[in-house]
Structures are given as C-alpha cells and as structure tokens.
Amino acid sequence: MARSREEIIADMVAATLEPTRKTIIMYKANLSYTQLQGHLNWLSNRQMIESRKGMWVTTERGRAYLRGYQQITQMIT
C-alpha cells in the first residue's frame, strides 16, 4: 500500500527534529533523491523545516504538524 503525502511529511519532519543532512532524511523517510528534493522544497516553502548551515531542522510549525498528525493517527488506530 502506498503511503499518503501526510505520512511522508510526518516521516520527514520527525527525521529533522535534530539537525540532519539530506541523505539521512532520504533514508529515514524511505524516499528517492528526486522525491526528497520535491518534498524538501514543499516543506521549506511552508516553513515546516528549514536549512541551517547545510543541515535541515524542523521549525515550530513543523513540530505542531507532527503533534497533530500523531494525535489523529492515535485516534484512528
């Protein structure tokens, strides 16, 4: 079964709770490099993650998304 965009976003945001390189995000979120680039741009444009000195890190907005996603996941399982 394919993952939803919301699940991929949650995986990426969770992977960047601590400053992380692109390669680690790619492996933790199980994405190809092309997919990673698209999602990084999408998340960055929405200020959910940001690049700091070549490392990616979750913003407060990204943390809020992750909390909400986890709450919804708990409610439906």
Secondary structure, 3 states (H helix, E strand, C coil): CCCCHHHHHHHHHHHCCCCECHHHHHHHCCCCHHHHHHHHHHHHHCCCEEEECCEEEECHHHHHHHHHHHHHHHHHC
